Amino acid sequence: MSLYNKEQIMDFLPHRKPFLFLDSVDEVTFPNSLGQYNKLEINTKSFVGTEVKGSFFVRPDLEILRGHFPGKPILPGVVQIEIMAQMCPFIFHYAYSELMQEIKINIALLGIERAKFKKPIYPNMNLSMESKLLKVRGVFQSYECMIYSNNELHSSAEILASIEFLKKDS
């Protein structure tokens, strides 16, 4: 059972076909040290150590696979990075679900470090992704992200993102 299905993901993320690469967000796990937090007062630093898990099925008809590479499709590394980045903001969407009617979250990918593509990702693979919040400085966050298939690590990267919380226009 997932926390967010495709439709709920689309309610939050601005991405659409052909650039939405999450089928579900399955789990958000807060660190034991978090304890109780105020769901009506945003404090992103307290969420360091929180993990998000999700999934994506690499459909053979994905448009990006037609050109990368014809006859031997492989999911491009840049798409793998995007998959990892799309997982990251669900920590805060889940934690502050009570505020989602009043606020919107602006997210931006700012940087990538230590990206590694250990094994190729092919069509018809079920991917499971993990994202862990490593540090927070103001609106800037750093995440450790991984993509697995059949419990084997295929790619990993450290993602730098900015996340801003803004009041929705009335």
DOTILO-419006 format. One record per residue (C-alpha): residue in one letter; x, y, z. Coordinates in nm, 3 decimals. Example, Ala and Ser with C-alpha at 12.3 -4.5 7.8 and 13.67 -1.06 7.14 Angstrom:
# DOTILO-419006
ATOM / A / 1.230 / -0.450 / 0.780
ATOM / S / 1.367 / -0.106 / 0.714
//
This chain:
# DOTILO-419006
ATOM / M / 0.000 / 0.000 / 0.000
ATOM / S / 0.131 / 0.343 / -0.089
ATOM / L / 0.106 / 0.679 / 0.086
ATOM / Y / 0.074 / 0.858 / -0.249
ATOM / N / -0.050 / 0.712 / -0.576
ATOM / K / 0.017 / 0.863 / -0.920
ATOM / E / -0.279 / 1.105 / -0.901
ATOM / Q / -0.179 / 1.229 / -0.555
ATOM / I / 0.180 / 1.274 / -0.673
ATOM / M / 0.052 / 1.484 / -0.964
ATOM / D / -0.150 / 1.696 / -0.719
ATOM / F / 0.179 / 1.793 / -0.556
ATOM / L / 0.458 / 1.780 / -0.816
ATOM / P / 0.434 / 2.009 / -1.120
ATOM / H / 0.584 / 1.737 / -1.345
ATOM / R / 0.373 / 1.570 / -1.613
ATOM / K / 0.422 / 1.310 / -1.886
ATOM / P / 0.675 / 1.247 / -2.021
ATOM / F / 0.877 / 1.380 / -1.727
ATOM / L / 0.694 / 1.241 / -1.423
ATOM / F / 0.885 / 0.935 / -1.303
ATOM / L / 0.714 / 0.829 / -0.980
ATOM / D / 0.438 / 0.572 / -0.968
ATOM / S / 0.402 / 0.581 / -0.591
ATOM / V / 0.553 / 0.713 / -0.272
ATOM / D / 0.530 / 0.419 / -0.036
ATOM / E / 0.684 / 0.522 / 0.292
ATOM / V / 0.812 / 0.822 / 0.489
ATOM / T / 1.014 / 0.727 / 0.798
ATOM / F / 1.108 / 0.994 / 1.049
ATOM / P / 1.420 / 0.951 / 1.264
ATOM / N / 1.362 / 0.831 / 1.621
ATOM / S / 1.508 / 1.159 / 1.748
ATOM / L / 1.228 / 1.361 / 1.583
ATOM / G / 0.962 / 1.274 / 1.839
ATOM / Q / 0.660 / 1.502 / 1.836
ATOM / Y / 0.675 / 1.802 / 1.603
ATOM / N / 0.439 / 2.090 / 1.542
ATOM / K / 0.251 / 2.008 / 1.222
ATOM / L / 0.146 / 2.372 / 1.190
ATOM / E / 0.492 / 2.526 / 1.227
ATOM / I / 0.750 / 2.453 / 0.958
ATOM / N / 1.095 / 2.359 / 1.085
ATOM / T / 1.280 / 2.164 / 0.817
ATOM / K / 1.602 / 2.114 / 1.018
ATOM / S / 1.430 / 1.877 / 1.258
ATOM / F / 1.370 / 1.630 / 0.971
ATOM / V / 1.736 / 1.546 / 0.904
ATOM / G / 1.757 / 1.167 / 0.882
ATOM / T / 1.405 / 1.124 / 0.742
ATOM / E / 1.375 / 0.870 / 0.460
ATOM / V / 1.131 / 0.842 / 0.171
ATOM / K / 1.073 / 0.528 / -0.035
ATOM / G / 0.889 / 0.499 / -0.363
ATOM / S / 0.857 / 0.303 / -0.683
ATOM / F / 0.859 / 0.336 / -1.059
ATOM / F / 0.802 / 0.080 / -1.333
ATOM / V / 1.014 / 0.140 / -1.644
ATOM / R / 0.749 / 0.101 / -1.911
ATOM / P / 0.882 / -0.016 / -2.248
ATOM / D / 0.681 / 0.258 / -2.422
ATOM / L / 0.855 / 0.546 / -2.238
ATOM / E / 0.927 / 0.810 / -2.501
ATOM / I / 1.283 / 0.868 / -2.374
ATOM / L / 1.374 / 0.503 / -2.444
ATOM / R / 1.300 / 0.533 / -2.816
ATOM / G / 1.613 / 0.739 / -2.869
ATOM / H / 1.835 / 0.600 / -2.590
ATOM / F / 1.920 / 0.364 / -2.762
ATOM / P / 1.718 / 0.229 / -3.056
ATOM / G / 1.712 / -0.150 / -3.040
ATOM / K / 1.881 / -0.159 / -2.696
ATOM / P / 1.699 / 0.088 / -2.468
ATOM / I / 1.862 / 0.199 / -2.144
ATOM / L / 1.716 / 0.452 / -1.901
ATOM / P / 1.944 / 0.759 / -1.924
ATOM / G / 2.144 / 0.867 / -1.620
ATOM / V / 1.987 / 1.214 / -1.629
ATOM / V / 1.644 / 1.052 / -1.594
ATOM / Q / 1.770 / 0.844 / -1.303
ATOM / I / 1.884 / 1.166 / -1.134
ATOM / E / 1.542 / 1.319 / -1.198
ATOM / I / 1.369 / 1.016 / -1.045
ATOM / M / 1.580 / 1.058 / -0.732
ATOM / A / 1.511 / 1.432 / -0.716
ATOM / Q / 1.135 / 1.385 / -0.753
ATOM / M / 1.132 / 1.173 / -0.435
ATOM / C / 1.293 / 1.432 / -0.209
ATOM / P / 1.015 / 1.685 / -0.133
ATOM / F / 0.768 / 1.422 / -0.015
ATOM / I / 0.928 / 1.436 / 0.330
ATOM / F / 0.777 / 1.779 / 0.379
ATOM / H / 0.452 / 1.719 / 0.195
ATOM / Y / 0.384 / 1.423 / 0.422
ATOM / A / 0.502 / 1.593 / 0.743
ATOM / Y / 0.297 / 1.906 / 0.680
ATOM / S / -0.006 / 1.751 / 0.511
ATOM / E / -0.234 / 1.959 / 0.737
ATOM / L / -0.089 / 2.278 / 0.584
ATOM / M / -0.114 / 2.178 / 0.217
ATOM / Q / -0.444 / 2.365 / 0.172
ATOM / E / -0.276 / 2.688 / 0.286
ATOM / I / 0.075 / 2.660 / 0.148
ATOM / K / 0.251 / 2.550 / -0.164
ATOM / I / 0.601 / 2.413 / -0.187
ATOM / N / 0.839 / 2.543 / -0.453
ATOM / I / 1.111 / 2.293 / -0.530
ATOM / A / 1.420 / 2.318 / -0.747
ATOM / L / 1.708 / 2.084 / -0.822
ATOM / L / 2.030 / 2.278 / -0.762
ATOM / G / 2.310 / 2.027 / -0.782
ATOM / I / 2.428 / 1.670 / -0.806
ATOM / E / 2.732 / 1.519 / -0.640
ATOM / R / 2.883 / 1.170 / -0.635
ATOM / A / 2.646 / 1.033 / -0.900
ATOM / K / 2.719 / 0.668 / -0.975
ATOM / F / 2.551 / 0.446 / -1.230
ATOM / K / 2.654 / 0.095 / -1.129
ATOM / K / 2.417 / -0.113 / -1.343
ATOM / P / 2.202 / -0.023 / -1.643
ATOM / I / 1.828 / 0.015 / -1.606
ATOM / Y / 1.621 / -0.148 / -1.880
ATOM / P / 1.253 / -0.148 / -1.980
ATOM / N / 1.020 / -0.366 / -1.769
ATOM / M / 1.226 / -0.316 / -1.454
ATOM / N / 1.053 / -0.237 / -1.126
ATOM / L / 1.254 / 0.029 / -0.947
ATOM / S / 1.248 / 0.112 / -0.580
ATOM / M / 1.394 / 0.442 / -0.474
ATOM / E / 1.517 / 0.574 / -0.142
ATOM / S / 1.592 / 0.931 / -0.043
ATOM / K / 1.738 / 1.039 / 0.292
ATOM / L / 1.760 / 1.400 / 0.411
ATOM / L / 2.123 / 1.460 / 0.513
ATOM / K / 2.135 / 1.830 / 0.601
ATOM / V / 1.939 / 2.154 / 0.590
ATOM / R / 2.064 / 2.513 / 0.560
ATOM / G / 1.775 / 2.757 / 0.522
ATOM / V / 1.590 / 2.664 / 0.203
ATOM / F / 1.874 / 2.434 / 0.090
ATOM / Q / 1.865 / 2.062 / 0.153
ATOM / S / 2.102 / 1.777 / 0.075
ATOM / Y / 1.975 / 1.423 / 0.015
ATOM / E / 2.137 / 1.082 / -0.030
ATOM / C / 1.940 / 0.898 / -0.300
ATOM / M / 1.948 / 0.545 / -0.440
ATOM / I / 1.768 / 0.343 / -0.704
ATOM / Y / 1.734 / -0.035 / -0.667
ATOM / S / 1.587 / -0.317 / -0.870
ATOM / N / 1.548 / -0.661 / -0.712
ATOM / N / 1.737 / -0.530 / -0.406
ATOM / E / 2.043 / -0.450 / -0.620
ATOM / L / 2.179 / -0.096 / -0.623
ATOM / H / 2.172 / 0.048 / -0.975
ATOM / S / 2.247 / 0.416 / -0.916
ATOM / S / 2.306 / 0.668 / -0.641
ATOM / A / 2.369 / 1.039 / -0.602
ATOM / E / 2.369 / 1.321 / -0.355
ATOM / I / 2.103 / 1.573 / -0.453
ATOM / L / 2.108 / 1.941 / -0.356
ATOM / A / 1.766 / 2.105 / -0.372
ATOM / S / 1.589 / 2.415 / -0.253
ATOM / I / 1.246 / 2.394 / -0.099
ATOM / E / 1.045 / 2.704 / -0.021
ATOM / F / 0.712 / 2.715 / 0.160
ATOM / L / 0.482 / 2.988 / 0.030
ATOM / K / 0.130 / 3.089 / 0.124
ATOM / K / -0.123 / 3.007 / -0.147
ATOM / D / -0.297 / 3.301 / -0.305
ATOM / S / -0.646 / 3.346 / -0.172
//
